Amino acid sequence: DHTYGAGDEAFREWLNENIKIWACDEFYGRGMMNKELSALYLEFCKEEGIKPTHSTQQLLKAIKSYCDHYGIAAEMDKEVRENQYSRGRGVIIECFS
């Protein structure tokens, strides 16, 4: 079992509920910028009433660990592009079934 820190169970559930949406829908084909991930995490913490405890790098590490555990291809801290233009650094998660 993975350990993610404060709000462990809620954080794990948040990943379970969202990883496929991020990979196969919302960020499909372009990846998710680090600042987008951080904003989603802060929104999650606010909704759950928990104090944010993860930096962007810790979020990336947790997502990588989650993806590795479930055999989901993911690349961390990659250049995220849209319409051939760089949008910044982020995570690219391969769509899975």
N, C-alpha and C positions, 0 to 999 in steps of 0.2 A: 504494500500500500504506500502511496506517495504522501509526503508531508509537505504542506505548502505554507504553514504558519497560521496566524490568527484567522479565524473564520474558515478553517480547513474544509469542513464538510460542505459548507455553502460555496466555497471557491471551486471545489472539485465538481459540484453539481453545476455550477455556472459554466465550467469548461465542457462538461458532458452535454449541456443543453445548447451550447453555442459553437463548438468547434466545427461541426458539419455545416452549419449556416455560414460561418466565416469562409470555410474552404470551398463550398459548392454553390454558394449563392451570393451573399453580400460582397465578398471580396474575390470572387471567382475570376481567375485569369489575370489578376493584377497584383494580388497580395494586399496585406494590411500594413499600413505605415505604423511605426512605433507610436506616434502620437495618437493615432486612431485607437490602438490597443489600450494605451494609457487612459484615454477618455472613456472607453467602454468599461474599463476596470473601475474607474472612479465612480461612474454611474451605478455600477453593480454594488459597490460599497455603500453608496448613499442609500440605494433601495433596501439593502440588507441591514442598514444601521450599524455597520461595522467600520472600524478605523482602517483606512488604507495602509497596508504594511509592505506592499511590494513595489520596488522600483521597476522601471521599464525593463532593465536587464534581468531582474528576478522573474518578471512575467514571462519574458522570452525563455528563460531557463525552465520555468514550470511548464510552458506549452511544449517545449522540446522534449522534456521528460515524459509528459502525457502522450505525445505523438509517438515517441520511441516505444513506450509501454504497449500501445495499441497498434503498432505497426503502420502508423500513418506517416507518409513522407512529408517532411517539413524542413524548410531552410530558414535559419535565423539570421537576422541582421543583414539582409540582402537588399539590393537596390530595388525599390518598388517603382514600376513604370506604368504609365497610362498614356495611350496614344503616342507612343514612342518618346515620351518625355519623362525624365526622372522626377519622381514625387518625393523621394527621400528614402530613408532606410526603414526596413520593416521585416515582416515574416511572410513567407509564402508557404501555404499549406496546400498540398495536393488534394483535390477532390477525391472522396472515397465513398464506397457504398456500405 
